[in-house]
């Protein structure tokens, strides 16, 4: 492990109380501070740390931590305002995979999570260095450090040796450990957001006298929105703005703000942020847009230096409608309606549209954050806030970018099991995107990557703000359907046909009604009704008849939802409003979702008040109703699935694989496509099955290799190779079905002649048996991490684009969905005369490829095409792997953006 890899850059993270600390490596210049850390300890804490009260041990510890960087040793500091408040270190004890750790925290700062946070960062650094085990010695009476070790979430053991305890921990990054880290991070995150979303003192910096200014509009919203706590303006030119007292500076305020809303010109933002930090402000909302790079960096630095959480810049503001708070620090046109929907957006325009749409529906919001350029507070932060605020039962997101998608995925998976999480899938296309050269990279579009993230996390992804609101209306008002079986009821045949088409296009099923159900409906509907699916109740249906019909259908077995398509007619015994009451006037809430489609409706979606106090969604277009119902069915299916787990795999040689990668990159510092032998070595570390093969650089070597391989069935395949060759078939660099030495020699001479100056050798393989040709691969996305793709292979893979994708690491559930999602999935089960594939072997291949991608961040791309799936097993016929010199990143390490 090189020194530059060990020396990670400083990061900021949150303690249990929401305080921001800086985590960095110890440096020689820290000696005096570290010695002071120990000297200020009480004799008792010094004894617990060093097993003695002697100050000489403390002096040696400070010298050790500040010595020159050396292999097998690492020391991390936690500091606040430049003061060192904690130290954690490890040192290998002769076994490169085991290290001993120690922790010291300043007196008076225990129980705030300093030691735990430092150990988490040590664990991440140690895993990157190949260390698999931590050990520590502690006095048995040192209950605090023993509790810290026990609560980490690592797999641990203890051995008592007289008055001491020998503690051992395995550094597996399993779900137990990640869940423990998440729980600590969630508590710290929510604590850090309290000054932002529940402030007791608010100041608007830049609130001017001129009508129409942003600062003045925000101050007006705070006043008229009902914020009753301490509110100030900061403007040196006036003594009050809108009857709110104004002061010349933040430092001059009579109370220190929890939250400062910054609405000043871009050039003034850095100085205001610095002033707020010095005054002790805990959170900033910066609505100012147009910051240049230097201004943006100064804003970030001030927020991190003084531990302020930041929303923005370039944002609409924030609001929280909690009773007794009524915080509306936005410059939207009106105040948000109080409710239970949490909303976070990057675009202010989208935020206004969502606020107005939710208010029109009568849903309202619990809290709202316009994240803007998202320097700090993100959608992940807001999800954790809504998870714990006790009010939010629906989360709506509009995120144009992701800072840490894998952390977002884990948070969303947890949150969306409790409340629906909906998003607009913004940025689905990349205009002018240059397709990568290989099959895998070309297939892995950003749309597919985002889709994999949302699918695995259980997030409901819509394609527009309108569709988001349509779906939110259904999820807010109706129970989830148990499945996708829908019955349509209409008073006009044409409306029923349109609705049936929409449901089918949305992937919903229209099952035939049972004879018993048909008899029940005929008893209550008017003469001439057609009781199929759709049910045509005719234009003469009355309110009572329609009510009875819908009630019976919602109790019918085999039906998951009822869609009622209504049009106003002059024939009915009841008016259009009377018929609508058949849906909303039921005395009790129905067990299955009921939706209305009213083709004459003026708004795309409404929520109609029902007699039981609930609401029924009504849509102007059947497509909108069907889309919303489809999303609800998808959510129900996701909730019904078990939580997937990442299976243990045998025969994995991670250390050996990393050595293969290190040797290749040492010889090729810029990275590149692996030669066949190196590629086979790497895949062999993960037990990925390849067809037997041989390498030859001369015609005679090719003949000898073919003779060895002919033991299979006498026929061989020859493939040319040179660095960077990707599409062998398109380049006509493959000869198939070669029999006898003469054909092998002729094929070699042909390739050697046509690719003179390029070809470095040939790969020979036995001709493969029959089976289904598949494709699988990995692309390492810079933001999202490794994406595993699977689908139809062979020469048709790009033409048909029959692929599915999931983000690694794959769970058993992810693998099942990968195998069943592509259109070619029936071929694996023996459809169309194809042999039934060995599904267990396919699952193993995908899991091992996923593990390879997760273990080796330098793996930029892997392309297996074709993969032959047969009843007797699965074999990779052609494999290509590209490496790049990347440093490992821990996506689950607690740190701020």
Protein Blocks (a to p, Z undefined) as FASTA:
>chain_A
ZZklmmccddddddfkopacddddddfklmmmmmmmmmmpcfklmmmmnopabfklmmmm
mmmmmmccdehiacddddeehiafbdcddddehiakbccddddddehiahnommmmmmmm
mmmmmmmnopabdcddddfklmmlmmmmmmnopacddddehjbccddddfbdcfklmmmm
mmmmmmmmmmmmmmmmmcfbdcdehiafbehiaklmmmmmmmmnopabdcddddfkbcbe
ehiacdfbfklpmbdcfbdcddddfklmmmmmmmmmmnopabdcdfbghiafklmmmmmm
mmmmnopacedehifbdcdfbehklpacbfbfbdcdddfbdcddfblklmmmmmmmmmmn
onopfbdcdekjolmbcfklmmmmmmmnomagcdcdddfbdfblmlmmmmmmmmmmmbcc
ddddehkbcghiacdfbfklmmmcfklmmmmmmmmnopacdfbfklmmmmmmmmmmpccd
fblcdcdddfbfklmmmmmmmmmmnopacddddfklmmmmmmmmcehiacdddddebjkb
cfklmmmmmmmmmmpghiabdcddddddfkbmbdfklmmmmmmmpfbdcfbdcddddfkb
mbfbdcdddfkopacdddfbfklmmmmmmmmmmmmmmmmpccddddddehiafklmmmmm
mmmmmmmmngpaddfklmmmmmmmnopacddddddfbfklmmmmmmmmmmmnopacdddd
dehiablmlnopacehiehjklmmmmmmmmmmmmgokagbdcdddddddddddddddddd
fklopadddddehjllmmnopacdddddddfklmmmmmmmpmklmmmnopghiacddfkl
mmmmmmmmmmmmmmmmmlmbdcdddddddfkbccdfbdcddddddddddfkbccdZZ
